[in-house]
């Protein structure tokens, strides 16, 4: 999800296959995670686990990641 977040921030789209290759994640494992992340509303798509689909984080996922990053920054500053 962080890779998708960074890609989005840079105005790029990536496919699941690219994520799989770059991170050494077996395709079948990533496909299952994509289906799950789509079902819980973190990734926008048809939820079939197709590795050639471009991936898009939902607004919900973006909000959560931004909240976590802001909290991490607060903790770093307080430390």
DSSP file (Angstrom, degrees, kcal/mol; ACC not computed):
  #  RESIDUE AA STRUCTURE BP1 BP2  ACC     N-H-->O    O-->H-N    N-H-->O    O-->H-N    TCO  KAPPA ALPHA  PHI   PSI    X-CA   Y-CA   Z-CA
    1    1 A X     >        0   0    0      0, 0.0     4,-2.3     0, 0.0     5,-0.1   0.000 360.0 360.0 360.0 -34.8    0.0    0.0    0.0
    2    2 A X  H  >  +     0   0    0      1,-0.2     4,-2.6     2,-0.2     5,-0.2   0.890 360.0  54.0 -65.8 -36.4    2.9    2.4    0.7
    3    3 A X  H  > S+     0   0    0      1,-0.2     4,-2.4     2,-0.2    -1,-0.2   0.905 110.1  47.0 -62.6 -39.9    4.2    1.8   -2.8
    4    4 A X  H  > S+     0   0    0      2,-0.2     4,-2.6     1,-0.2    -1,-0.2   0.877 110.3  53.6 -67.4 -37.4    0.8    2.8   -4.2
    5    5 A X  H  X S+     0   0    0     -4,-2.3     4,-2.2     2,-0.2    -2,-0.2   0.930 111.6  44.2 -61.9 -46.7    0.7    5.8   -1.9
    6    6 A X  H  X S+     0   0    0     -4,-2.6     4,-1.6     2,-0.2    -2,-0.2   0.912 112.9  51.4 -66.1 -42.7    4.1    7.0   -3.2
    7    7 A X  H  <>S+     0   0    0     -4,-2.4     5,-3.3    -5,-0.2     3,-0.2   0.922 110.6  49.2 -59.9 -43.7    3.2    6.3   -6.8
    8    8 A X  H ><5S+     0   0    0     -4,-2.6     3,-1.6     1,-0.2    -1,-0.2   0.910 108.2  53.0 -61.7 -42.8    0.0    8.3   -6.4
    9    9 A X  H 3<5S+     0   0    0     -4,-2.2    -1,-0.2     1,-0.3    -2,-0.2   0.802 111.4  47.4 -63.2 -28.5    1.9   11.2   -4.8
   10   10 A X  T 3<5S-     0   0    0     -4,-1.6    -1,-0.3    -3,-0.2    -2,-0.2   0.316 118.5-111.6 -95.0   7.3    4.2   11.2   -7.9
   11   11 A X  T < 5S+     0   0    0     -3,-1.6     2,-0.3     1,-0.3    -3,-0.2   0.758  75.8 127.8  71.4  25.0    1.2   11.0  -10.3
   12   12 A X      < -     0   0    0     -5,-3.3     2,-0.4    -6,-0.2    -1,-0.3  -0.774  47.9-148.2-111.4 157.3    2.0    7.5  -11.5
   13   13 A X        -     0   0    0     -2,-0.3     2,-0.3    -3,-0.1    43,-0.1  -0.957  15.4-164.7-118.8 143.8    0.0    4.4  -11.7
   14   14 A X  E     -A   55   0A   0     41,-0.5    41,-3.1    -2,-0.4     2,-0.2  -0.910  14.1-128.1-126.0 155.3    1.4    0.9  -11.2
   15   15 A X  E  >  -A   54   0A   0     -2,-0.3     4,-1.9    39,-0.3    39,-0.2  -0.624  25.9-116.0 -95.8 160.8    0.2   -2.6  -11.9
   16   16 A X  H  > S+     0   0    0     37,-1.4     4,-2.8    34,-0.3    36,-0.2   0.858 116.8  59.2 -62.1 -35.2    0.0   -5.4   -9.5
   17   17 A X  H  > S+     0   0    0     34,-2.9     4,-2.5     2,-0.2    -1,-0.2   0.904 104.8  49.4 -61.8 -41.2    2.6   -7.3  -11.6
   18   18 A X  H  > S+     0   0    0     33,-0.3     4,-2.6     2,-0.2     5,-0.2   0.926 112.3  47.5 -62.7 -44.6    5.0   -4.4  -11.2
   19   19 A X  H  X S+     0   0    0     -4,-1.9     4,-1.8     1,-0.2     6,-0.3   0.915 111.3  52.2 -61.6 -43.2    4.5   -4.4   -7.4
   20   20 A X  H  <>S+     0   0    0     -4,-2.8     5,-2.1     1,-0.2     4,-0.5   0.931 113.4  42.5 -59.0 -49.2    4.9   -8.2   -7.4
   21   21 A X  H ><5S+     0   0    0     -4,-2.5     3,-0.8     1,-0.2    -2,-0.2   0.927 114.4  49.5 -66.7 -46.2    8.2   -8.1   -9.2
   22   22 A X  H 3<5S+     0   0    0     -4,-2.6    -1,-0.2     1,-0.2    -2,-0.2   0.819 120.8  35.2 -64.3 -31.0    9.7   -5.2   -7.3
   23   23 A X  T 3<5S-     0   0    0     -4,-1.8    -1,-0.2    -5,-0.2    -2,-0.2   0.281 105.3-119.7-109.9   9.4    8.9   -6.6   -3.9
   24   24 A X  T < 5 +     0   0    0     -3,-0.8     2,-0.6    -4,-0.5    -3,-0.2   0.884  58.1 154.1  53.1  43.5    9.4  -10.3   -4.6
   25   25 A X      < -     0   0    0     -5,-2.1    -1,-0.2    -6,-0.3    -2,-0.1  -0.901  49.9-114.5-101.6 123.5    5.8  -11.1   -3.8
   26   26 A X    >>  -     0   0    0     -2,-0.6     4,-2.4     1,-0.1     3,-0.5  -0.306  23.7-124.8 -56.2 138.3    4.5  -14.3   -5.5
   27   27 A X  H 3> S+     0   0    0      1,-0.2     4,-2.6     2,-0.2     5,-0.2   0.855 108.5  52.8 -54.6 -41.3    1.7  -13.3   -7.9
   28   28 A X  H 3> S+     0   0    0      2,-0.2     4,-1.6     1,-0.2    -1,-0.2   0.857 110.2  48.5 -67.6 -33.3   -0.8  -15.7   -6.4
   29   29 A X  H <> S+     0   0    0     -3,-0.5     4,-2.1     2,-0.2    -2,-0.2   0.934 113.2  46.5 -69.6 -46.4   -0.2  -14.2   -2.9
   30   30 A X  H  X S+     0   0    0     -4,-2.4     4,-2.8     1,-0.2    -2,-0.2   0.891 108.5  56.4 -63.6 -38.7   -0.6  -10.6   -4.2
   31   31 A X  H  X S+     0   0    0     -4,-2.6     4,-2.1    -5,-0.2    -1,-0.2   0.911 107.7  48.4 -59.7 -42.1   -3.7  -11.5   -6.1
   32   32 A X  H  X S+     0   0    0     -4,-1.6     4,-2.1     1,-0.2    -1,-0.2   0.914 112.2  48.8 -64.5 -41.5   -5.4  -12.8   -2.9
   33   33 A X  H  X S+     0   0    0     -4,-2.1     4,-3.3     1,-0.2     5,-0.3   0.895 108.7  53.8 -65.3 -38.9   -4.4   -9.6   -1.0
   34   34 A X  H  X S+     0   0    0     -4,-2.8     4,-2.1     1,-0.2    -1,-0.2   0.916 108.4  49.1 -61.6 -42.2   -5.7   -7.5   -3.9
   35   35 A X  H  X S+     0   0    0     -4,-2.1     4,-2.2     2,-0.2    -1,-0.2   0.921 114.5  45.7 -62.3 -42.8   -9.1   -9.2   -3.7
   36   36 A X  H  X S+     0   0    0     -4,-2.1     4,-2.0     2,-0.2    -2,-0.2   0.942 112.4  49.4 -65.6 -47.7   -9.1   -8.7    0.1
   37   37 A X  H  <>S+     0   0    0     -4,-3.3     5,-2.8     1,-0.2     6,-1.3   0.821 111.9  49.9 -63.7 -30.8   -8.0   -5.0   -0.1
   38   38 A X  H ><5S+     0   0    0     -4,-2.1     3,-1.2    -5,-0.3    -1,-0.2   0.913 108.4  52.7 -70.8 -42.9  -10.7   -4.4   -2.7
   39   39 A X  H 3<5S+     0   0    0     -4,-2.2    -2,-0.2     1,-0.3    -1,-0.2   0.855 111.0  46.2 -61.5 -35.7  -13.4   -6.1   -0.5
   40   40 A X  T 3<5S-     0   0    0     -4,-2.0    -1,-0.3    -5,-0.1    -2,-0.2   0.420 119.6-109.8 -91.3   3.3  -12.5   -3.9    2.5
   41   41 A X  T < 5S+     0   0    0     -3,-1.2    20,-0.4     2,-0.2    19,-0.3   0.688  86.2 114.6  85.5  19.6  -12.4   -0.7    0.4
   42   42 A X  S   <S+     0   0    0     -5,-2.8    16,-2.5     1,-0.2     2,-0.4   0.754  76.4  41.7 -91.2 -27.4   -8.7    0.1    0.3
   43   43 A X  E    S-B   57   0B   0     -6,-1.3     2,-0.5    14,-0.3    14,-0.2  -0.967  78.1-135.6-122.7 137.5   -8.1   -0.5   -3.4
   44   44 A X  E     +B   56   0B   0     12,-3.0    12,-0.6    -2,-0.4     2,-0.3  -0.796  58.5  86.9 -91.8 127.5  -10.5    0.6   -6.1
   45   45 A X  S    S-     0   0    0     -2,-0.5    -2,-0.1    -7,-0.1    10,-0.1  -0.979  89.3 -70.6 169.4-172.8  -11.0   -2.0   -8.8
   46   46 A X        -     0   0    0     -2,-0.3    -1,-0.0     4,-0.1    -2,-0.0   0.571  59.6-129.6 -86.3  -7.7  -13.1   -5.0   -9.8
   47   47 A X  S    S+     0   0    0      1,-0.1    -8,-0.1     3,-0.1    -9,-0.1   0.700  70.2 123.4  75.3  18.9  -11.5   -7.2   -7.1
   48   48 A X  S    S-     0   0    0      2,-0.1   -13,-0.1   -14,-0.0    -1,-0.1   0.514  76.1-120.7 -92.8  -3.0  -10.6  -10.1   -9.3
   49   49 A X        +     0   0    0      1,-0.2     2,-0.3   -15,-0.1   -15,-0.1   0.655  47.9 169.0  77.5  15.3   -6.9  -10.1   -8.4
   50   50 A X    >   -     0   0    0      1,-0.2     3,-1.3   -19,-0.1   -34,-0.3  -0.484  28.1-151.3 -65.2 120.9   -5.7   -9.5  -12.0
   51   51 A X  T 3  S+     0   0    0     -2,-0.3   -34,-2.9     1,-0.3   -33,-0.3   0.646  91.1  59.7 -71.2 -14.9   -2.0   -8.7  -11.8
   52   52 A X  T 3  S+     0   0    0    -36,-0.2    -1,-0.3   -37,-0.2     2,-0.2   0.479  81.1 105.6 -93.6  -2.4   -2.2   -6.6  -15.0
   53   53 A X  S <  S-     0   0    0     -3,-1.3   -37,-1.4     1,-0.1     2,-0.3  -0.519  77.7-115.6 -73.6 142.8   -4.7   -4.1  -13.6
   54   54 A X  E     -A   15   0A   0    -39,-0.2     2,-0.3    -2,-0.2   -39,-0.3  -0.619  34.3-130.4 -75.2 140.9   -3.5   -0.7  -12.6
   55   55 A X  E     -A   14   0A   0    -41,-3.1   -41,-0.5    -2,-0.3     2,-0.4  -0.742  24.0-175.5-100.9 141.3   -4.0   -0.2   -8.9
   56   56 A X  E     -B   44   0B   0    -12,-0.6   -12,-3.0    -2,-0.3     2,-0.2  -0.993  20.9-134.0-135.2 126.6   -5.6    2.8   -7.2
   57   57 A X  E     -B   43   0B   0     -2,-0.4   -14,-0.3   -14,-0.2   -15,-0.1  -0.553  27.6-122.6 -74.6 143.9   -5.8    3.4   -3.5
   58   58 A X     >  -     0   0    0    -16,-2.5     4,-2.4    -2,-0.2     5,-0.2  -0.345  24.0-107.2 -77.7 165.9   -9.2    4.5   -2.3
   59   59 A X  H  > S+     0   0    0      1,-0.2     4,-2.6     2,-0.2     5,-0.2   0.872 122.1  57.5 -58.7 -37.6   -9.8    7.8   -0.5
   60   60 A X  H  > S+     0   0    0    -19,-0.3     4,-2.0     2,-0.2    -1,-0.2   0.928 108.5  44.5 -59.1 -47.6  -10.3    5.7    2.7
   61   61 A X  H  > S+     0   0    0    -20,-0.4     4,-2.6     2,-0.2     5,-0.2   0.902 112.3  51.9 -66.3 -41.6   -6.9    4.1    2.3
   62   62 A X  H  X S+     0   0    0     -4,-2.4     4,-2.6     1,-0.2    -2,-0.2   0.919 109.5  50.2 -60.7 -43.5   -5.2    7.4    1.5
   63   63 A X  H  X S+     0   0    0     -4,-2.6     4,-2.2     2,-0.2    -1,-0.2   0.911 111.3  48.3 -60.7 -43.8   -6.8    9.0    4.6
   64   64 A X  H  X S+     0   0    0     -4,-2.0     4,-2.4     2,-0.2    -2,-0.2   0.929 112.6  47.3 -64.7 -45.8   -5.6    6.1    6.8
   65   65 A X  H  X S+     0   0    0     -4,-2.6     4,-2.6     1,-0.2    -2,-0.2   0.923 112.4  49.8 -62.9 -44.0   -2.0    6.2    5.5
   66   66 A X  H  X S+     0   0    0     -4,-2.6     4,-2.2    -5,-0.2    -1,-0.2   0.884 110.7  50.4 -62.4 -38.4   -1.9   10.0    5.9
   67   67 A X  H  X S+     0   0    0     -4,-2.2     4,-2.3     2,-0.2    -2,-0.2   0.924 111.5  47.6 -64.6 -45.1   -3.1    9.7    9.5
   68   68 A X  H  X S+     0   0    0     -4,-2.4     4,-2.4     1,-0.2    -2,-0.2   0.914 112.6  49.0 -63.0 -43.1   -0.5    7.1   10.3
   69   69 A X  H  X S+     0   0    0     -4,-2.6     4,-2.1     2,-0.2    -1,-0.2   0.890 111.0  49.9 -65.6 -38.9    2.3    9.2    8.7
   70   70 A X  H  X S+     0   0    0     -4,-2.2     4,-2.1     2,-0.2    -1,-0.2   0.907 111.2  49.0 -65.3 -41.5    1.2   12.3   10.6
   71   71 A X  H  X S+     0   0    0     -4,-2.3     4,-2.4     2,-0.2    -2,-0.2   0.901 109.8  51.9 -65.1 -40.8    1.1   10.4   13.9
   72   72 A X  H  X S+     0   0    0     -4,-2.4     4,-2.3     1,-0.2    -1,-0.2   0.895 108.9  50.7 -61.4 -40.4    4.6    9.0   13.2
   73   73 A X  H  X S+     0   0    0     -4,-2.1     4,-2.3     2,-0.2    -2,-0.2   0.907 109.7  50.7 -63.7 -41.9    5.9   12.5   12.6
   74   74 A X  H  X S+     0   0    0     -4,-2.1     4,-2.1     1,-0.2    -2,-0.2   0.919 111.7  47.3 -60.8 -44.5    4.4   13.7   15.9
   75   75 A X  H  X S+     0   0    0     -4,-2.4     4,-1.6     2,-0.2    -2,-0.2   0.886 110.9  51.4 -65.7 -39.2    6.0   10.8   17.7
   76   76 A X  H  < S+     0   0    0     -4,-2.3    -1,-0.2     1,-0.2    -2,-0.2   0.912 112.2  46.5 -64.0 -42.6    9.4   11.5   16.1
   77   77 A X  H  < S+     0   0    0     -4,-2.3    -2,-0.2     1,-0.2    -1,-0.2   0.854 113.3  48.9 -68.3 -35.2    9.2   15.2   17.0
   78   78 A X  H  <        0   0    0     -4,-2.1    -1,-0.2     1,-0.2    -2,-0.2   0.764 360.0 360.0 -74.7 -24.9    8.2   14.4   20.6
   79   79 A X     <        0   0    0     -4,-1.6    -1,-0.2    -5,-0.2    -2,-0.2   0.453 360.0 360.0 -75.7 360.0   11.0   11.8   21.0
